[in-house]
Amino acid sequence: MFEKMKECPICGDNNLIAEERENELAIGPEDSPLAILSFRAPVHICAECGLEFHGPEWDEAAHEAQCEHMRLLAPKQVRKIRLLYEMSRKEFAKNFGFGEATLERWENGRNLQNRAMDNYLRFLENRSLGAFLMNQASDAVPSQQNVVDFQNSFPRLSGIEDVIEREQKFCLRPKQAA
């Protein structure tokens, strides 16, 4: 269920007992926390000196409790969305506009994504929408099929053909000397 720690960080004894417990984590200032989060995670106890300490499993459980409290996707959920597309982090980041290192930090629980990125990731759970975005990104100039798809998705918008035509004709030119 969880990895057993090898030795006590104080006395070095390897006779440790792992005990799963209900834990609490205060969010905000110590003297007036904004919230107290409860979660289950292992605590390690040294049989020699009695020290109680936690390891990476506790940190992971605490991070997941924070995600749940903030209504953000947890690292495992972020990874699961990427794996829906059967892509490496590098491929997923490139296809959907994330930084590869940022994606790695979200998946490993070292950072929390902001609300906008969380919403974007939730949007990507729908593979057909993700495929549409990848198709859009791969076309420098929108294809007629993309225009039809866009119009079907947003029927109240009209005049998109004019916008696309202007976009296709747009070109930056150096300023002419007077």
ABEGO torsion letter per residue (X at the ends): XBBBBABBAAAGBABBBBBBBBBBBBBEBAABBABBBBBBBBBBBBAAAGBBBBBAAAAAAAAAAAAAAAGBBBAAAAAAAAAAAGBBAAAAAAAAGBBAAAAAAAAAGABBBBAAAAAAAAAAABAAAAAAAAAAAABABBBAAAAAAAAAABAABBGAAAAAAAAAABBBBBBBBX
